[in-house]
Amino acid sequence: MSVLHLEIMTPDRVAFEGDVSSVYLEGSEGRLGILPAHTPLIATLSFGKLRFDQTGKPREFLCGEGFLEISENRASVLVDSAEDKDDIDQDRAERALERARSRINSKEADIDLTRAEAALRRAMARLKFVKGE
Ligand code: ATP
């Protein structure tokens, strides 16, 4: 079976490293599917699910924004965050959701709405991911 080498790196750890048969992830212009022997590529990534198959065993991470580089059958994913289900603290995500909602609903002029909406989307995505949705 042909494989490619995948590394998922965040500022504080290597979240995964190993040979996989496919990778699907959230490119900033849409979902990307990577198979072995992919042509060299650099792409930006949006917050979203990264799924890969390791000898028939699919695994998923929820990844933050970042970059993908493919070169010589290695896919390097450099992202702000990468969590698998067990890494996610549900209470923390619920607090983040509440904080973002109250910022969005407050009528104060100095609210950075774009930032609050992005925080809301991250918290909602984490809560859905934990529930397997
Ligand atoms: P918070 O306001 O709770 O920090 P956030 O969406 O602003 O949430 P990020 O900027 O996406 O957080 O991530 C910062 C770091 O915190 C990353 O390492 C990320 O993996 C981690 N992190 C954020 N939320 C959670 C969570 N609910 N459970 C576990 N780790 C989390």
Backbone and ligand atoms as CSV (ligand in chain L), in Angstrom:
chain,resi,resn,atom,element,x,y,z
A,1,MET,N,N,0.859,-1.201,0.000
A,1,MET,CA,C,0.000,0.000,0.000
A,1,MET,C,C,0.890,1.246,0.000
A,2,SER,N,N,0.539,2.247,-0.826
A,2,SER,CA,C,1.377,3.447,-0.848
A,2,SER,C,C,0.953,4.394,0.278
A,3,VAL,N,N,1.944,5.071,0.850
A,3,VAL,CA,C,1.703,5.961,1.995
A,3,VAL,C,C,2.413,7.290,1.785
A,4,LEU,N,N,2.002,8.282,2.570
A,4,LEU,CA,C,2.771,9.524,2.648
A,4,LEU,C,C,3.033,9.807,4.123
A,5,HIS,N,N,4.068,10.617,4.382
A,5,HIS,CA,C,4.429,10.909,5.761
A,5,HIS,C,C,3.718,12.187,6.192
A,6,LEU,N,N,3.002,12.104,7.303
A,6,LEU,CA,C,2.257,13.268,7.804
A,6,LEU,C,C,2.832,13.722,9.140
A,7,GLU,N,N,3.020,15.039,9.263
A,7,GLU,CA,C,3.419,15.629,10.557
A,7,GLU,C,C,2.427,16.737,10.870
A,8,ILE,N,N,1.874,16.738,12.056
A,8,ILE,CA,C,0.992,17.837,12.484
A,8,ILE,C,C,1.687,18.539,13.642
A,9,MET,N,N,2.087,19.792,13.410
A,9,MET,CA,C,2.862,20.526,14.420
A,9,MET,C,C,2.123,21.777,14.879
A,10,THR,N,N,2.185,22.025,16.174
A,10,THR,CA,C,1.625,23.255,16.743
A,10,THR,C,C,2.783,23.985,17.427
A,11,PRO,N,N,2.556,25.209,17.924
A,11,PRO,CA,C,3.673,25.897,18.579
A,11,PRO,C,C,4.233,25.127,19.780
A,12,ASP,N,N,3.433,24.272,20.416
A,12,ASP,CA,C,3.997,23.588,21.590
A,12,ASP,C,C,4.218,22.087,21.482
A,13,ARG,N,N,3.813,21.476,20.362
A,13,ARG,CA,C,4.060,20.022,20.290
A,13,ARG,C,C,3.931,19.488,18.869
A,14,VAL,N,N,4.408,18.257,18.722
A,14,VAL,CA,C,4.114,17.512,17.498
A,14,VAL,C,C,2.887,16.673,17.855
A,15,ALA,N,N,1.738,17.029,17.278
A,15,ALA,CA,C,0.494,16.354,17.659
A,15,ALA,C,C,0.395,14.974,17.033
A,16,PHE,N,N,1.024,14.805,15.855
A,16,PHE,CA,C,1.021,13.495,15.196
A,16,PHE,C,C,2.153,13.440,14.206
A,17,GLU,N,N,2.739,12.266,14.099
A,17,GLU,CA,C,3.737,12.029,13.049
A,17,GLU,C,C,3.652,10.563,12.665
A,18,GLY,N,N,3.495,10.293,11.378
A,18,GLY,CA,C,3.440,8.893,10.958
A,18,GLY,C,C,3.069,8.762,9.493
A,19,ASP,N,N,3.092,7.513,9.019
A,19,ASP,CA,C,2.733,7.238,7.630
A,19,ASP,C,C,1.227,7.013,7.519
A,20,VAL,N,N,0.635,7.630,6.534
A,20,VAL,CA,C,-0.820,7.546,6.354
A,20,VAL,C,C,-1.118,7.291,4.874
A,21,SER,N,N,-2.337,6.820,4.617
A,21,SER,CA,C,-2.675,6.543,3.212
A,21,SER,C,C,-3.436,7.697,2.560
A,22,SER,N,N,-4.027,8.595,3.384
A,22,SER,CA,C,-4.707,9.779,2.836
A,22,SER,C,C,-4.876,10.815,3.940
A,23,VAL,N,N,-5.003,12.075,3.543
A,23,VAL,CA,C,-5.261,13.167,4.494
A,23,VAL,C,C,-6.303,14.088,3.878
A,24,TYR,N,N,-7.290,14.476,4.667
A,24,TYR,CA,C,-8.289,15.457,4.228
A,24,TYR,C,C,-8.261,16.594,5.225
A,25,LEU,N,N,-8.195,17.813,4.751
A,25,LEU,CA,C,-8.107,18.947,5.676
A,25,LEU,C,C,-8.730,20.200,5.079
A,26,GLU,N,N,-8.860,21.207,5.946
A,26,GLU,CA,C,-9.634,22.396,5.595
A,26,GLU,C,C,-8.729,23.476,4.992
A,27,GLY,N,N,-8.598,23.475,3.668
A,27,GLY,CA,C,-7.857,24.557,3.018
A,27,GLY,C,C,-8.659,25.845,3.107
A,28,SER,N,N,-7.973,26.996,3.039
A,28,SER,CA,C,-8.742,28.239,3.189
A,28,SER,C,C,-9.641,28.502,1.983
A,29,GLU,N,N,-9.413,27.767,0.897
A,29,GLU,CA,C,-10.335,27.906,-0.241
A,29,GLU,C,C,-11.177,26.662,-0.459
A,30,GLY,N,N,-11.261,25.830,0.563
A,30,GLY,CA,C,-12.095,24.632,0.452
A,30,GLY,C,C,-11.356,23.400,0.927
A,31,ARG,N,N,-12.083,22.326,1.054
A,31,ARG,CA,C,-11.536,21.082,1.569
A,31,ARG,C,C,-10.485,20.506,0.613
A,32,LEU,N,N,-9.370,20.009,1.171
A,32,LEU,CA,C,-8.306,19.431,0.346
A,32,LEU,C,C,-8.172,17.943,0.655
A,33,GLY,N,N,-7.948,17.157,-0.356
A,33,GLY,CA,C,-7.682,15.727,-0.176
A,33,GLY,C,C,-6.290,15.427,-0.695
A,34,ILE,N,N,-5.461,14.787,0.142
A,34,ILE,CA,C,-4.072,14.527,-0.235
A,34,ILE,C,C,-3.824,13.019,-0.246
A,35,LEU,N,N,-3.305,12.538,-1.355
A,35,LEU,CA,C,-2.956,11.118,-1.473
A,35,LEU,C,C,-1.444,11.004,-1.656
A,36,PRO,N,N,-0.881,9.805,-1.471
A,36,PRO,CA,C,0.566,9.644,-1.679
A,36,PRO,C,C,0.990,10.142,-3.061
A,37,ALA,N,N,2.228,10.586,-3.133
A,37,ALA,CA,C,2.833,11.089,-4.380
A,37,ALA,C,C,2.152,12.353,-4.894
A,38,HIS,N,N,1.566,13.117,-3.985
A,38,HIS,CA,C,0.945,14.393,-4.374
A,38,HIS,C,C,2.017,15.352,-4.879
A,39,THR,N,N,1.625,16.172,-5.805
A,39,THR,CA,C,2.536,17.194,-6.335
A,39,THR,C,C,2.916,18.206,-5.227
A,40,PRO,N,N,4.110,18.804,-5.267
A,40,PRO,CA,C,4.487,19.772,-4.230
A,40,PRO,C,C,3.466,20.908,-4.127
A,41,LEU,N,N,3.218,21.356,-2.909
A,41,LEU,CA,C,2.146,22.344,-2.694
A,41,LEU,C,C,2.397,23.109,-1.401
A,42,ILE,N,N,2.026,24.391,-1.393
A,42,ILE,CA,C,1.932,25.159,-0.145
A,42,ILE,C,C,0.542,25.758,-0.124
A,43,ALA,N,N,-0.175,25.552,0.967
A,43,ALA,CA,C,-1.550,26.078,1.041
A,43,ALA,C,C,-1.800,26.615,2.441
A,44,THR,N,N,-2.692,27.591,2.544
A,44,THR,CA,C,-3.087,28.063,3.872
A,44,THR,C,C,-4.295,27.251,4.336
A,45,LEU,N,N,-4.377,27.086,5.648
A,45,LEU,CA,C,-5.435,26.257,6.232
A,45,LEU,C,C,-6.344,27.088,7.125
A,46,SER,N,N,-7.623,26.726,7.115
A,46,SER,CA,C,-8.594,27.363,8.012
A,46,SER,C,C,-8.864,26.434,9.190
A,47,PHE,N,N,-9.478,26.992,10.221
A,47,PHE,CA,C,-9.883,26.180,11.371
A,47,PHE,C,C,-10.832,25.090,10.870
A,48,GLY,N,N,-10.583,23.850,11.222
A,48,GLY,CA,C,-11.491,22.775,10.780
A,48,GLY,C,C,-10.916,21.399,11.037
A,49,LYS,N,N,-11.632,20.393,10.546
A,49,LYS,CA,C,-11.260,19.000,10.810
A,49,LYS,C,C,-10.178,18.515,9.868
A,50,LEU,N,N,-9.219,17.811,10.442
A,50,LEU,CA,C,-8.223,17.122,9.632
A,50,LEU,C,C,-8.457,15.634,9.867
A,51,ARG,N,N,-8.621,14.877,8.802
A,51,ARG,CA,C,-8.853,13.437,8.942
A,51,ARG,C,C,-7.797,12.691,8.151
A,52,PHE,N,N,-7.267,11.644,8.747
A,52,PHE,CA,C,-6.325,10.837,7.971
A,52,PHE,C,C,-6.580,9.374,8.249
A,53,ASP,N,N,-6.101,8.550,7.352
A,53,ASP,CA,C,-6.302,7.119,7.443
A,53,ASP,C,C,-4.963,6.457,7.644
A,54,GLN,N,N,-4.857,5.689,8.705
A,54,GLN,CA,C,-3.612,4.999,8.984
A,54,GLN,C,C,-3.949,3.517,8.966
A,55,THR,N,N,-3.564,2.859,7.915
A,55,THR,CA,C,-3.879,1.435,7.698
A,55,THR,C,C,-5.335,1.098,8.073
A,56,GLY,N,N,-6.240,1.811,7.409
A,56,GLY,CA,C,-7.662,1.520,7.566
A,56,GLY,C,C,-8.298,2.068,8.826
A,57,LYS,N,N,-7.493,2.748,9.680
A,57,LYS,CA,C,-8.023,3.275,10.944
A,57,LYS,C,C,-8.108,4.795,10.846
A,58,PRO,N,N,-9.288,5.360,10.546
A,58,PRO,CA,C,-9.350,6.814,10.411
A,58,PRO,C,C,-9.173,7.518,11.759
A,59,ARG,N,N,-8.485,8.663,11.742
A,59,ARG,CA,C,-8.348,9.501,12.955
A,59,ARG,C,C,-8.643,10.929,12.585
A,60,GLU,N,N,-9.151,11.667,13.554
A,60,GLU,CA,C,-9.479,13.068,13.294
A,60,GLU,C,C,-8.851,13.991,14.336
A,61,PHE,N,N,-8.425,15.145,13.871
A,61,PHE,CA,C,-7.989,16.236,14.749
A,61,PHE,C,C,-8.783,17.470,14.350
A,62,LEU,N,N,-9.020,18.324,15.306
A,62,LEU,CA,C,-9.600,19.631,14.987
A,62,LEU,C,C,-8.431,20.616,15.011
A,63,CYS,N,N,-8.171,21.248,13.878
A,63,CYS,CA,C,-6.967,22.080,13.753
A,63,CYS,C,C,-7.305,23.547,13.602
A,64,GLY,N,N,-6.398,24.376,14.100
A,64,GLY,CA,C,-6.524,25.817,13.936
A,64,GLY,C,C,-5.977,26.255,12.585
A,65,GLU,N,N,-5.858,27.555,12.412
A,65,GLU,CA,C,-5.350,28.081,11.145
A,65,GLU,C,C,-3.866,27.790,10.994
A,66,GLY,N,N,-3.395,27.750,9.759
A,66,GLY,CA,C,-1.968,27.524,9.551
A,66,GLY,C,C,-1.629,27.258,8.112
A,67,PHE,N,N,-0.619,26.410,7.936
A,67,PHE,CA,C,-0.091,26.128,6.598
A,67,PHE,C,C,0.078,24.636,6.387
A,68,LEU,N,N,-0.003,24.260,5.111
A,68,LEU,CA,C,0.310,22.892,4.685
A,68,LEU,C,C,1.424,22.991,3.657
A,69,GLU,N,N,2.435,22.165,3.844
A,69,GLU,CA,C,3.471,22.076,2.812
A,69,GLU,C,C,3.609,20.615,2.408
A,70,ILE,N,N,3.568,20.363,1.106
A,70,ILE,CA,C,3.794,18.997,0.621
A,70,ILE,C,C,5.040,19.001,-0.239
A,71,SER,N,N,5.954,18.130,0.126
A,71,SER,CA,C,7.199,18.043,-0.623
A,71,SER,C,C,7.771,16.645,-0.420
A,72,GLU,N,N,8.188,16.009,-1.487
A,72,GLU,CA,C,8.817,14.680,-1.435
A,72,GLU,C,C,8.022,13.684,-0.598
A,73,ASN,N,N,6.734,13.630,-0.849
A,73,ASN,CA,C,5.827,12.687,-0.187
A,73,ASN,C,C,5.704,12.899,1.333
A,74,ARG,N,N,5.993,14.123,1.795
A,74,ARG,CA,C,5.785,14.493,3.206
A,74,ARG,C,C,4.778,15.628,3.245
A,75,ALA,N,N,3.773,15.488,4.080
A,75,ALA,CA,C,2.806,16.572,4.287
A,75,ALA,C,C,3.077,17.145,5.675
A,76,SER,N,N,3.505,18.406,5.720
A,76,SER,CA,C,3.773,19.072,7.000
A,76,SER,C,C,2.656,20.066,7.260
A,77,VAL,N,N,1.987,19.868,8.375
A,77,VAL,CA,C,0.872,20.736,8.758
A,77,VAL,C,C,1.336,21.547,9.964
A,78,LEU,N,N,1.382,22.868,9.783
A,78,LEU,CA,C,1.825,23.775,10.858
A,78,LEU,C,C,0.632,24.619,11.253
A,79,VAL,N,N,0.081,24.361,12.420
A,79,VAL,CA,C,-1.177,25.019,12.772
A,79,VAL,C,C,-1.130,25.600,14.190
A,80,ASP,N,N,-2.003,26.566,14.440
A,80,ASP,CA,C,-2.078,27.209,15.762
A,80,ASP,C,C,-2.435,26.206,16.853
A,81,SER,N,N,-3.281,25.220,16.511
A,81,SER,CA,C,-3.732,24.240,17.508
A,81,SER,C,C,-4.128,22.957,16.794
A,82,ALA,N,N,-4.042,21.846,17.507
A,82,ALA,CA,C,-4.471,20.551,16.939
A,82,ALA,C,C,-4.941,19.698,18.108
A,83,GLU,N,N,-6.217,19.368,18.103
A,83,GLU,CA,C,-6.767,18.620,19.235
A,83,GLU,C,C,-7.462,17.361,18.750
A,84,ASP,N,N,-7.230,16.250,19.413
A,84,ASP,CA,C,-8.113,15.131,19.134
A,84,ASP,C,C,-9.191,15.156,20.216
A,85,LYS,N,N,-10.174,14.267,20.110
A,85,LYS,CA,C,-11.345,14.376,21.001
A,85,LYS,C,C,-10.955,14.444,22.470
A,86,ASP,N,N,-9.981,13.599,22.849
A,86,ASP,CA,C,-9.613,13.519,24.266
A,86,ASP,C,C,-8.889,14.772,24.765
A,87,ASP,N,N,-8.361,15.569,23.842
A,87,ASP,CA,C,-7.640,16.786,24.260
A,87,ASP,C,C,-8.607,17.908,24.627
A,88,ILE,N,N,-9.843,17.808,24.162
A,88,ILE,CA,C,-10.747,18.958,24.307
A,88,ILE,C,C,-11.391,18.994,25.683
A,89,ASP,N,N,-11.253,20.151,26.310
A,89,ASP,CA,C,-11.871,20.405,27.613
A,89,ASP,C,C,-13.231,21.060,27.308
A,90,GLN,N,N,-14.287,20.271,27.529
A,90,GLN,CA,C,-15.626,20.730,27.144
A,90,GLN,C,C,-16.057,21.962,27.953
A,91,ASP,N,N,-15.726,21.970,29.248
A,91,ASP,CA,C,-16.118,23.125,30.084
A,91,ASP,C,C,-15.453,24.399,29.572
A,92,ARG,N,N,-14.175,24.246,29.196
A,92,ARG,CA,C,-13.459,25.415,28.667
A,92,ARG,C,C,-14.118,25.913,27.379
A,93,ALA,N,N,-14.504,24.993,26.503
A,93,ALA,CA,C,-15.158,25.397,25.246
A,93,ALA,C,C,-16.508,26.063,25.542
A,94,GLU,N,N,-17.221,25.548,26.558
A,94,GLU,CA,C,-18.518,26.168,26.884
A,94,GLU,C,C,-18.321,27.583,27.449
A,95,ARG,N,N,-17.266,27.740,28.255
A,95,ARG,CA,C,-16.980,29.091,28.794
A,95,ARG,C,C,-16.598,30.039,27.649
A,96,ALA,N,N,-15.789,29.534,26.707
A,96,ALA,CA,C,-15.369,30.365,25.554
A,96,ALA,C,C,-16.599,30.764,24.725
A,97,LEU,N,N,-17.527,29.821,24.578
A,97,LEU,CA,C,-18.750,30.098,23.808
A,97,LEU,C,C,-19.563,31.196,24.491
A,98,GLU,N,N,-19.712,31.074,25.803
A,98,GLU,CA,C,-20.486,32.052,26.574
A,98,GLU,C,C,-19.850,33.444,26.494
A,99,ARG,N,N,-18.517,33.452,26.635
A,99,ARG,CA,C,-17.766,34.722,26.564
A,99,ARG,C,C,-17.964,35.381,25.201
A,100,ALA,N,N,-17.829,34.580,24.148
A,100,ALA,CA,C,-17.970,35.125,22.789
A,100,ALA,C,C,-19.388,35.640,22.569
A,101,ARG,N,N,-20.385,34.853,23.045
A,101,ARG,CA,C,-21.783,35.287,22.867
A,101,ARG,C,C,-22.041,36.603,23.578
A,102,SER,N,N,-21.522,36.726,24.809
A,102,SER,CA,C,-21.844,37.961,25.521
A,102,SER,C,C,-21.118,39.153,24.907
A,103,ARG,N,N,-19.924,38.901,24.340
A,103,ARG,CA,C,-19.233,40.010,23.634
A,103,ARG,C,C,-20.048,40.435,22.411
A,104,ILE,N,N,-20.504,39.440,21.654
A,104,ILE,CA,C,-21.254,39.745,20.424
A,104,ILE,C,C,-22.544,40.492,20.758
A,105,ASN,N,N,-23.188,40.073,21.852
A,105,ASN,CA,C,-24.472,40.703,22.213
A,105,ASN,C,C,-24.321,42.035,22.932
A,106,SER,N,N,-23.137,42.311,23.486
A,106,SER,CA,C,-22.967,43.592,24.174
A,106,SER,C,C,-22.907,44.696,23.122
A,107,LYS,N,N,-23.472,45.799,23.447
A,107,LYS,CA,C,-23.556,46.858,22.431
A,107,LYS,C,C,-22.379,47.838,22.537
A,108,GLU,N,N,-21.339,47.400,23.284
A,108,GLU,CA,C,-20.193,48.310,23.459
A,108,GLU,C,C,-19.474,48.544,22.131
A,109,ALA,N,N,-19.033,49.783,21.959
A,109,ALA,CA,C,-18.459,50.185,20.667
A,109,ALA,C,C,-17.089,49.572,20.409
A,110,ASP,N,N,-16.365,49.254,21.491
A,110,ASP,CA,C,-14.983,48.798,21.272
A,110,ASP,C,C,-14.851,47.280,21.104
A,111,ILE,N,N,-15.961,46.585,20.843
A,111,ILE,CA,C,-15.909,45.122,20.631
A,111,ILE,C,C,-15.344,44.832,19.246
A,112,ASP,N,N,-14.358,43.915,19.211
A,112,ASP,CA,C,-13.845,43.443,17.927
A,112,ASP,C,C,-14.748,42.275,17.511
A,113,LEU,N,N,-15.745,42.616,16.704
A,113,LEU,CA,C,-16.785,41.648,16.351
A,113,LEU,C,C,-16.224,40.461,15.561
A,114,THR,N,N,-15.314,40.748,14.635
A,114,THR,CA,C,-14.731,39.663,13.820
A,114,THR,C,C,-14.023,38.658,14.715
A,115,ARG,N,N,-13.283,39.189,15.709
A,115,ARG,CA,C,-12.546,38.314,16.627
A,115,ARG,C,C,-13.510,37.501,17.491
A,116,ALA,N,N,-14.556,38.165,17.982
A,116,ALA,CA,C,-15.532,37.476,18.830
A,116,ALA,C,C,-16.270,36.395,18.030
A,117,GLU,N,N,-16.575,36.681,16.761
A,117,GLU,CA,C,-17.276,35.684,15.934
A,117,GLU,C,C,-16.372,34.480,15.632
A,118,ALA,N,N,-15.082,34.749,15.444
A,118,ALA,CA,C,-14.147,33.634,15.196
A,118,ALA,C,C,-14.036,32.767,16.458
A,119,ALA,N,N,-14.001,33.409,17.631
A,119,ALA,CA,C,-13.937,32.659,18.893
A,119,ALA,C,C,-15.198,31.817,19.080
A,120,LEU,N,N,-16.339,32.399,18.695
A,120,LEU,CA,C,-17.619,31.671,18.786
A,120,LEU,C,C,-17.581,30.435,17.883
A,121,ARG,N,N,-17.081,30.614,16.650
A,121,ARG,CA,C,-17.023,29.471,15.713
A,121,ARG,C,C,-16.088,28.374,16.239
A,122,ARG,N,N,-14.962,28.772,16.843
A,122,ARG,CA,C,-14.031,27.764,17.377
A,122,ARG,C,C,-14.688,26.987,18.508
A,123,ALA,N,N,-15.340,27.716,19.414
A,123,ALA,CA,C,-15.968,27.050,20.563
A,123,ALA,C,C,-17.069,26.101,20.092
A,124,MET,N,N,-17.887,26.554,19.139
A,124,MET,CA,C,-18.957,25.690,18.638
A,124,MET,C,C,-18.384,24.462,17.934
A,125,ALA,N,N,-17.321,24.661,17.167
A,125,ALA,CA,C,-16.702,23.528,16.461
A,125,ALA,C,C,-16.139,22.527,17.472
A,126,ARG,N,N,-15.530,23.035,18.560
A,126,ARG,CA,C,-14.974,22.110,19.569
A,126,ARG,C,C,-16.078,21.298,20.230
A,127,LEU,N,N,-17.183,21.956,20.538
A,127,LEU,CA,C,-18.284,21.248,21.198
A,127,LEU,C,C,-18.897,20.199,20.259
A,128,LYS,N,N,-19.033,20.521,18.987
A,128,LYS,CA,C,-19.563,19.549,18.021
A,128,LYS,C,C,-18.586,18.378,17.852
A,129,PHE,N,N,-17.316,18.703,17.802
A,129,PHE,CA,C,-16.280,17.682,17.593
A,129,PHE,C,C,-16.277,16.668,18.743
A,130,VAL,N,N,-16.406,17.188,19.979
A,130,VAL,CA,C,-16.442,16.309,21.156
A,130,VAL,C,C,-17.632,15.358,21.075
A,131,LYS,N,N,-18.739,15.869,20.539
A,131,LYS,CA,C,-19.949,15.023,20.441
A,131,LYS,C,C,-19.910,14.103,19.216
A,132,GLY,N,N,-18.835,14.213,18.426
A,132,GLY,CA,C,-18.692,13.343,17.249
A,132,GLY,C,C,-19.524,13.804,16.063
A,133,GLU,N,N,-19.896,15.083,16.063
A,133,GLU,CA,C,-20.716,15.572,14.932
A,133,GLU,C,C,-19.832,16.126,13.827
L,1,ATP,P1,P,-9.996,29.945,24.846
L,1,ATP,O1,O,-10.664,31.298,24.894
L,1,ATP,O2,O,-10.646,28.936,25.748
L,1,ATP,O3,O,-8.479,30.009,24.980
L,1,ATP,P2,P,-9.679,29.892,21.981
L,1,ATP,O4,O,-10.616,29.463,20.902
L,1,ATP,O5,O,-9.338,31.346,22.042
L,1,ATP,O6,O,-10.278,29.361,23.375
L,1,ATP,P3,P,-7.369,28.957,20.589
L,1,ATP,O7,O,-6.733,30.300,20.339
L,1,ATP,O8,O,-8.073,28.288,19.447
L,1,ATP,O9,O,-8.332,29.041,21.864
L,1,ATP,O10,O,-6.266,27.931,21.136
L,1,ATP,C1,C,-5.244,28.323,22.069
L,1,ATP,C2,C,-4.679,27.054,22.707
L,1,ATP,O11,O,-5.640,26.549,23.641
L,1,ATP,C3,C,-4.411,25.927,21.721
L,1,ATP,O12,O,-3.292,25.196,22.174
L,1,ATP,C4,C,-5.662,25.066,21.814
L,1,ATP,O13,O,-5.401,23.708,21.477
L,1,ATP,C5,C,-6.030,25.227,23.282
L,1,ATP,N1,N,-7.477,25.130,23.540
L,1,ATP,C6,C,-8.418,26.064,23.284
L,1,ATP,N2,N,-9.635,25.666,23.690
L,1,ATP,C7,C,-9.463,24.412,24.192
L,1,ATP,C8,C,-10.352,23.451,24.781
L,1,ATP,N3,N,-11.661,23.676,24.909
L,1,ATP,N4,N,-9.822,22.302,25.215
L,1,ATP,C9,C,-8.498,22.056,25.110
L,1,ATP,N5,N,-7.613,22.905,24.565
L,1,ATP,C10,C,-8.080,24.079,24.110
